[in-house]
């Protein structure tokens, strides 16, 4: 059975012999524990969780919140590399847009920030504490809870990101419309505030009042319209399409 003993050991730069001495077993026994070919007994589990200062679920193979935060952080960093031309991504289970919309929904990014995308600072992106703290609301989602409490899930990185994507979209949708308490998401005070503040709905309205349309000739005599944003010149929300010539 998969466990995180080897990972915890290597993080402390310990050898299998060091763990063998701690548990009073042979080095071969530790090797079998790490390979999942032998089960840790209750006494050894208690010793190891105290020694490494980790939860039983983590030791036995579940994800930690910090590991999940690093996966989400890595996903956002991948987009930074792609923007700089150092990486090409075909498909990922959660997009930077979803991540940023979630952070708007919970009030971390101001809904009226005058940018379309790339809303996080480099300092925020590179701070693991930023991700650990701001992903906390997601653990009210059932699938996210399973990741940190069920050692036998054997979830891949893509599975983690899919669970994150689903939980983030629940929060985003609650910030636009209303929260359905029958969703697979535990009701909390923090979620109530997301619904009350409706930051994502305000974000959509903010973008709409700064959205203009422009024409691009794609071939001779044929034009295609596309949206552009002018954050210095808002227009009325009158359900009409406004064109960029209005402010030029």
N, C-alpha and C positions, 0 to 999 in steps of 0.2 A: 504494500500500500504506500502510495506517494506520501512523503513528508518533507518538512523543511529543515531537518536536522543538519544536513550537509551545508545548506545555505547559511544557517545560523552559525555553524562552526567556522566557515570560511570568513564570514564577516568579522569574526573575532580573531582571525588568523591563528586558529588552533588546528592541531593535527588530530587524526583519529585516535592516536595514542593518548593525547590529552583528555579526550572525552572518555576513553576506556578507563583511565585512572579515576576520573570523576565518578563514573558509574560502578566501578569495581568489576568490569568485564574485560574481555579480550578485545584487541584491536579488530580482529575478524568479526566479532559480534557487532561492533560499531559499523563496520562496512556493510554488514547485512541489514542493520537498521536503516542506513542511509539509502540502500537499494530497495527498501520496502519488502525485503524477503524475510524479515523477522519483525514481529510486533514489539514495540516498547511496552514494558509493563507499567502499571500505575505509579509505582514508586519512582521509576526512571523518568516518567513524564513530569512528575512533580519536581524532581531534581533539576531537570533541564529547563523547565519553564521559569523557575526561580533564578537559575544561573544566567540564562540568556535574557531574562526579563521580557518574555513573550507570552502570549496566551496559549492555552492548550490547543485551541482550534488552529492557530497559526503553526504551531510545532507539528501538528499532525497533517498539515498540508493545505489549510485554507489560506486565502490571501490576507495580508494586513492592509489597513487603510493607507498606509504610506506606500505600499507596493502599487495599489490601484492609482494613487495620486501620481506616482512616477510614470505609470503607463499613460495616463491622460496628459501629463506634462510632455512626455515624449511624443505623443501624437501632435500636440501643438508645435513642438520644436521641429517636427518633420515638415510642417507647412512653412516654417521659417526657412528651412533648408531648400524647400522646393521653390520658394519665392526668389531665392538667391541662385537658383539654377544648379544646385548641388544634389538634388534628389528628384526622382520622378515617381509620383504615386498614382496608381491606377484606381484603387478604391480602398476606402477605410470606413469602418462601421460608424464613426462619428466624425463630423466635420468641424473645422474651426468656427464656422458660422453658428453651428448648434452650441458649441462651448461658449461662445461670446453671448449668444442670446440667453443662455441659461444664467450667465453672470449678470446680464442686464436684469433678468427676471427677479433675481435675489438682491438686487441693489448694489452690487459690487462695481459694475460699470454704469455710469450715469446714462439714463435713457436718452438724454439730449446731447450726448457727445457728438460734435460736428464732424463725424467721419463715417464712411460706409462700412469699412472693415478694418482689420488689424487694430482692434480697439484696446489691446493689452500692451502695457509697456514691457520692455525687455526685462526690467527688474521683476515684474510680476511673473512673466513666463518662466524665468530662471529660478524662482523661489519655490522650493518644494513645500515650505510652510504655507505659502499662498494657496497651493492646490489642496493640501490636506485640510486646511481650514474651510475652504469654500466648497468642497465636495461633500461636506458633512450632511447636508440636507438629503442627499441622494440615498443615504443608508436607511431611509424610511421606506424605500422601494423593496419589495420582496426579493427580487432577483439580486439586488445589491447586498441584501442581508445574507443571502445564501453564499455569496462569494467569500464573506468574512466569517461565516459560522459553520459551513459544511465542508470538511476536509476532503471528502471523496468526490467532489464535483469534477476535479481535473480540468478546470476551465482554462482555455488558451487565452492569449493576449487579445485575440479578436473577440472571444466570448465576453471578456471583461469590457471591452469597448462597446460591444453591442448592448450590454446591460446598462452601461453608462449612458449611451445614446437614448435608450428607452426611458430611463429615469429622468434625464434632462428634458426630454420632450414633454413628459408629464408636467414638470414644473413650468416649462415655457407655455404650454397650453393653458395651465391654470392662471397664468399671468395675463393671458389674452381674454379668456372667456370666464369660466368658473370651474371650480374644483369639484370633481365627482368623487365623493367619499367612497364609492364602491370600486374605484380604481385599486390596483394592487400597490397602494401607497398608503402608509399609515398617516392618519391625520395628526398634525402637530401645530403648535402655535406659530412656528416659523412658516409652515405652509399656508396658514391662515393669513399671515402678513403678505405673502406673495400674491394671494387673491385680492386682498384689500388694496395693495399698492398698484396693482395692474401696470407695472413698469413696462412690460413688453408691449401691451396695448398702446401705451403712451409713446413707446419707441416707434411703433408702426405709424402712428399719427405724425410724429416728428419727421420721419423720413418722407412721408407723403407730402407734407407741406413744403418740403425742399426738393421735391422731385420734379424734374423737367424732362422734356423729350427732345431729342435731336435726330436729324436724318443723316444717314450715311449711304453713299452711292456704292452698291455692291457690284454692279456692272452697269454698263451704259444705259441710262434711262430707268434703272431700277434702284429704288431706295429702300432702305430698311430703317425703321425707327428703333431707338434704344434709349433707356433712361439715363440721365445724368443728374448729379446733385449739386445744388448751389446753396451752401449753408449760410450765406450772407443775405440771401433774398428769399424769405419764405413767401408763399402765396396762400390764398384762402383755400380752405378745404371745401370746395364747391362741387365735387364729383365731376370736374372737367379736366381734360388733359391740357396741361400747360407746357408751352414750348420755350426752349432756352433763349430764343430771340427776344422774349419779353424782357429779359434782364441784360441784354447785350446792347 
